[in-house]
Amino acid sequence: MKLYQPFNTTYNDEEITAIPFASAAVELPAFHLQGERAASHLYKDGKLTAWYWQGIALIENQRSVYFPRQNLFSFTELATVRRSKALSWVRRLAKALTLTTGSFLDLSSGILPLWRIYGGEDGSILILSQDLGDLFAAMANDEPKFFNISAWVHHNIHPAFTLCDQLTQLLYYAITGTPPFLRKETREDRYRHLPLAYSFEEVSLQTRLFIDASLSLSLTKQRDSTGNKEPQKALTAFLDATESIEWDAENRTEVPPPSAWQNTPKIQEFLASQAKRAKRIVFWRMKGWLIITIAVSVILVSWFTIDRVSEALKPPYTQFMDPPAIITEYYQGLNALDLSHMDAALAKKVKNPWTMEVTNLFVTRQTRKAYEGFSPTVDPNEWFAGGQKPLIEGSFLYGTTDVTVTRLDERTFTAQGTLYTPYPYDEEEADQEHRQSGSYMYTLTQTFTLDVGKKGWYEITSISSPRITRIGFLEIESIPRLEQTPPPAR
């Protein structure tokens, strides 16, 4: 038997109905069996009465709540064998809920979990008590817990409108077989559901448009519709709105897979756009603070570089060096993330193509030093010289090794070396799954032009953009920061 699907059987020579909620292997928490049983509610013939379950037992190898036989079905059947009557059942549920109290419903999650709602063959509605709902939740794993609770939660809506929204979701579910906010992309995209207007033409367009409009209602219209009533009392608005809509959905034996009805160009276009929006929203939520921090830091760093105007009037430390030595010093500055070192021999108006990358890494290093007491960047030359030991978790190689300078003519030189970086530069690598520990390796080539300036020393008068060719990925063992070998006592 499927979990939360009522079934009839015989137990201790008594005809009963059981609702399974866990396998026999799952231990029943003792604290759920203590104290007085809370009343559930049975709605029948317009009246709401107290209803009590009989016991909890291992029935057909499943832990189940049981009670005297009462032909029940789960509301998940609204998407299949009871689809043609889904509107009637949802409206009947709304009428039952209007007679309940807020303390009984306990809408702490904003919705009524699906495993608390059952229909009866005699037209009744059974709403289980919150203590049974808590028991089901305590025994459930992530998948059923998500489907019965989280999949129906609609954030950022007017509190009084929550049950109106959930019952509208049940109508959407009855048509499609999928809750409107089930997909992660939908929830990330500010709960923008896939419109019913794009499919299921066999259902009245008026009905589909009503459901679409209700699920995307603005906060102002939600307030206008329900005021500040309790959510269950506000269902009168739902009953009024659904009284005259048509319902011509037909029964079916199983829920169609999304691929069976989401293959139209319009739906595919919607899903593709939604995926992009969701990805962008997630990116800014996860990385936005870092980008803003870096941007502010870059501005501050740029502001402080005003001092370079006065420094430019002084002879550079490279004034007595020949061109190959100047170029070698340039890459030592790259390894040290020192722009002043790199730019020392640049002629006026010559732009350093590494400025933005070096600045970003410099800010990252200084920020982590300040807040964590930890410098993440490691010069690959030092790492190789030290025996290629495991890197501390969170650190990475950055810089060049084996730089050679070749003279092309009196003014032009080519520098070539191996670049180590924590991130890929080429799109093919960027599209692959993020590598956890190691360094990307590239062959780096740049062309420099050097001339003797007016003041008598060599200056770099032009630098080409880096030409980078992928070599591969160097896997490097990492060790947790807590397992670092402490420095020797002094």
N, C-alpha and C positions, 0 to 999 in steps of 0.2 A: 504494500500500500504506500502511496505517496504521502509525504508529510503534510499535515494540515488538511488532508482530504478526508472528510467523514466517511465511515463505512459501517454497515450493519453486520452484527455477528452475535454469537451466543457466548456468554461468559458466566461461569458458575450457574449454569442452567437457566440463565436469564437472558431474554432478548434485549440487546443493548445497541447503542450507537457509540462509536469510539472515534476520537480525533487523535491520530498519532502525531507526536511532536518530536520524537527522538528515537534513535536506534537503541537496541538493548545494551549496546556497549557503553553508552553514555550514562554516567552516574547521575542520579537524581539529587540535586542539592537539598539538604535536609531543611534549610531555613525556609524553603518554599512550602513546606508541609506543616509549618507551625501556625498557631493562631486560628481564629475563626475564618471560615470561608466567606469571601465577599460574594454578594449576589451578582449574577449576570442578569441580562434583561432579555425577555422574549416579547416581541411585538406581534400581535395577532388580532385581526378584526378591529383595528384602530385603537387597541389598548396595549399598554406596556405593563408587564408583570415581572416580578422577581423570579429568577430561575437559578437553580443550583445544580452543579455537577455532582455525580455520585461518588466517584473515586478515581484514583490513578493506578494503573496496573500495566503489566507487561502483556500485551495482547497481540497475537500473531507476530511475536518477536519485535514489537515496537512499544516504546513507552507511550501510553495513550491516556487521555482524559476520557472517561466513559460515563454514561447516564442512560436512563430508560430509553428504549428505542424511539427515535424521532428522525424521520427521513430528512437528512440535511445535505447540503452541497456547499462547496466553497465558492466564493465569488469569482475565483479564477475561471469558472465555467462560463462566465458572461462572454468570454472571447471565443467559445466553441459551441457546446450543445445548448446553451441558453442565450445565445447571441440574439435571437429574434425577439426575446423578451427583456433584453438588457435594460432598456429605458424604464420599463415598468418596475423592474427589480431595484434599480437605482433610486427611482422616485419613492418606492416603498421604504427603502433604507433611509432616505431623507426624512420621511414622515416619522419613522421610528426614532431617529436621532433628535428630532425637535422635542420629543417628550423626555429626553434624558437630561441629566445635570452635568455641569462642567466637572464636578468632582468625580463622577463615575467615568466620564470619557478620559480625563487626564491627558489632555492634548499637549504634553510636554515637548513632543517632537514636532508639533504643528499639524500632525495628521493622526488618523486612526489606523493602526497597523492592520493589514489585510487579514492576518490570521485571527483577528478578533471578530470577523464578520462572516456570517453564514446565512444561507437562505433555506427555507423549508418547503417541501413539496406541497404542504397545505397553505402556502402563501405567507408563512410567518417569516420573521427575521430574528435571528439570534445574535446578540452582541455580547461577547464574552467579557468578563470582568478584567480590570487592569492587572490583578494578581496573576491570572492565567496568562495574560499577555507578557508579563514579566518573566514567568516561568518559561514560556516558549522562547523568549529572547535569550534567556540564560543558557538554554540548551542548544541554541541554533549556531551553526557555523556562519561564515561571512556571506555565502551566496544566498541562502534563504532569508537571512536577516536583511540583506540589501534589498531583495525583491519585495519583501513584505513591509519594509519601513522606508529606507532611504530613497528608493526609486520613486516614491510618491511625494517626497518633501519638495516644496516649491518655495525657495527663499525669497525674501524681499517682497512679500505681499502683505496686504492689510490683515491683521490678526483675525478680525471677524469674518474674513472671506475664506479662511483656510479650508473649511469643510465644503463650501461651495466649489472651490477649486478642485479638491480631491474627488468629489463626485463627478465633476466634469471630466477629470482624468480617467475615471472608470468608464465613461462613455467612449472616450478616445481609445482606451484599452480594448473595449468590446469590439470596436471596429477593426483595429489594426492587430490586436494580439500583443501589443507592446506598450508599456506605459510611456507617456509622451516625453518624460524626462529621464528615461532609463540610460541613454547613451551619455558617456562622459563628455563628449563634445557639446552635446546639448546643454548640459549643466554649466560647462565652462563658458558657453556662448550666452550667458545671462538668461538661461532657461528659454531660449528661442526654439520652440518645438517644430518638428517637420509638419507643415500644414496639411490637414486632411484634404484641402481643396485640390491638392496635386494628385490624388489617387482615390481609389474606392468609389468609382462613379456609380456603383450599384446602390450606394446609400445617398439619400436625398442631399442635394447640394446645400439646401437651406440648413439642414442639420449639421453638415460638416462645417459650414461657415460659422454657425452658432458656437460650436465647440472650439474652433480656432480663435474666434473673437474672445470667448470667455477665458481661455488659457493665456491670452496676451493682453488682458484688460489692464488699463493703467491704474495706478494707486488711487487717483481721484475718482474714477468710475467705480472701483471696488468699494471705496468709502460711501459713495452716493448710493450704491446698491444695498449695502448691509449696515451702514451706520456704525454704531459702537456696540452692537448686540453681541451676546455670546455666540461663538461660531455655530453651535447647534441650533440656536434660535434664529440665526441669520439664514438658515436653510429655507425659510419661507420664500426668500428671493429666488433661490434655485428652483423651487417648486413652481412658482409663478412663471419663471422664464421657460421652463421645459414643458409646461402644460399643453402647449399647442404645436410643438414641433413633431415632425413625422419621424417614424422609425421603421425603416424597411430593410434592415440588415437581416441576413438569413443565417440559420444555424450551419455549423460545419463541424467536422469530426476532430480537426486539429488546427493549431495556429500555423498559418503560413510563415515560412522563414522570411526575414526582411528582404532577402534577395529576390523573392518572388514578386514583390510589389514596389521595390525601390529602384527598379532598373529603367525608369523613364528618364529622358534627358533633363526634364525640369527638376526632378528629385535629385538626380546626380549632380546637377549644377548647384542646387541648394546645399547638399551635403559637402561638396568640395569647398564652397565658400565658407560654410560653417566650420569645417576643419581648420581652415586658415585663420579665421577669427579666433577660434578657441586656442590655437597654438600661439597666436600673438598675445592673447590675454594671459595665458599661463606664463609666457616668457617674461612679460612685464611684471607680473606678480612675483616671479621667482628672482628675476635678474634686474628689475627696474631700479631698485635701491642701489645696486652696485654701479649701474651705468650712471645714475645721477651723482653718486659719490665720486666716480672717476671724472665725470665732466666738471664738477666743481673743483676737484683737485687739479685738473689740467688747467683750468682758468687761473687758479692760485699759482700754480707753477709758472704759467706763462707770465703772470703779473710780476713774479719775482725775477723773471729773466730780463726785466728792464735794466737790471744792473749790468747786463752784458754790454750795454751801450758804452758805459764807461770802461769796461774791461777791454772792449775792442780797440781802445786807444793804446793799450799796452802791447808789447811784443808777445806773440804766443810762445809757449814753451817749446814749440817745434821749430823755432826760427833757425836753429843751426842744423836741422835734420835734412837729409836728402829725401827725394820723393818716395822710394820704397819704405823708408823708416816712418815717414808721415802716414802712409797708408796702413802700415802695420799698427801704428798707434791708434788710428781711427777704429780698427776692429777691437783693440783692447778696450777702448771706450764703450763699444757696443756690449762687450762681455760684462763690463762693470756697470752698465746702465747709466753711464755718465755722459750726458749730452755736452757738457762743457769740454770734456776730453775729446769727443768726436768732432765738435765744431771748431776746435782751436785753430785749425789751419784753413778753414773755409774762407774764401774770398767773399766780399759783400754781395748780397743778393743770391748767393748759391744756397739752395735748399737741401737740407739733409733728408733723404727719403725714409730714414728710420725714425724720425722725430716722434711721430704719434705712437708707434709701437713701443719704443723705449720709454716714452713718458708714461704710458699706461702701466707697463711692468714696474717702472720705478715707483709709481704711486701705490700699486698693489703691495710691493715689497715694504715700503715705508709704513703703510697702514697696518700691515700684519706685524711689523716690528713693534709699532706703538701699542697695539691692542693685545697681541699675543706673545710678544717677546720672541718672535720667530721670523727668520728670513727665509722665504721659500725658494729663492733663485740660487742656483749652483752653477758656477763657471765650469763648463765641460773639461777645460784643460786641467783644472784643479782636481776634478773628479777622476780623470784618467790617471793623473799623477799619483793620486791617493790610493790606487788599486781597485777602482771601480766598486767601491763598497755600496751596500744597499742604501738607498736614499730614505731620509726621514719622511714619513707619510705626509703628503701635502706639499712637498718640495718638488722641484723639477729642474732639468738642465735647460739653460738658455745661453747661447753664444756660439762662437765659431772656433774651430780648431784647424790646424794644418793650413794656415793661410799662406799662399805663395803669391808673390808680385812679379809680373812679367812686363818688361818694357816693350811697347809696340813701336814707339818712335820717341823723339826727344821730349815730347810733351805728354804722351798718352801711355797709360799703364792699365793692365788688367789684373785684378785680384781674384783669386779663387780659393775656396776653402769649404769646409763642411759645417753646415748650420744645424744646431740642435735646438728644438723648440717644443713646448708642451702641447701645441695645437697644430692642426694641419693647415696648409695653405691652399691645397688643391681641392676642388669640389668633390672629386671621387672619394677622397679620404674623409672629407667633412660629412658626406652622406652616410658613412658607415657608423656603426655603434661606437660610442665613446670608449676609448681605451683607458683602463684604470691606472696603469703604472708603466711608465716608460717615456721615450722621447721620439719625436718624428725627426728624421734625418734627411737633409737636402744638400745637394751640391749648390753652392752659392757663387755667383760670378757677377762682378761689377767692374765698370770701366771708369777710370779717373783721368782727368786732365789737370796737370799742375804747371803753373808758370811762376816766374819770379816777379813778385809784386813791386810796387813803387818804393816800398820801404826796404827792399833788398833780400827778402826771404821767400821761400817757396810757399805758394798758396794753392789750395784746391779750387780750380775755377769751374769745374763741372763734375758731377757724379751721375752715373746712369742709375736707373731703377734696378733693384736687385733682380737678377735672372735666376730662378730657383727651379731645380730639377729634383724630383723625389728619388731618394735612395732606398728608404724603407723605414721600418719602425724598430727601434732598439728597446727591447723589453728590459726593465730594470726592477730588481727586487726592492720592495719598500718595507720599512719597519715602523710600527706605531711610535708616535712621539713619546709615549710614556715609557717605551723600552730603550730609549736612547742611553748610551753609555755616558754616565755623568763625567764631567771634567775632573781630572786628578786634583786632589786637595793641594793647596799651595800654602 
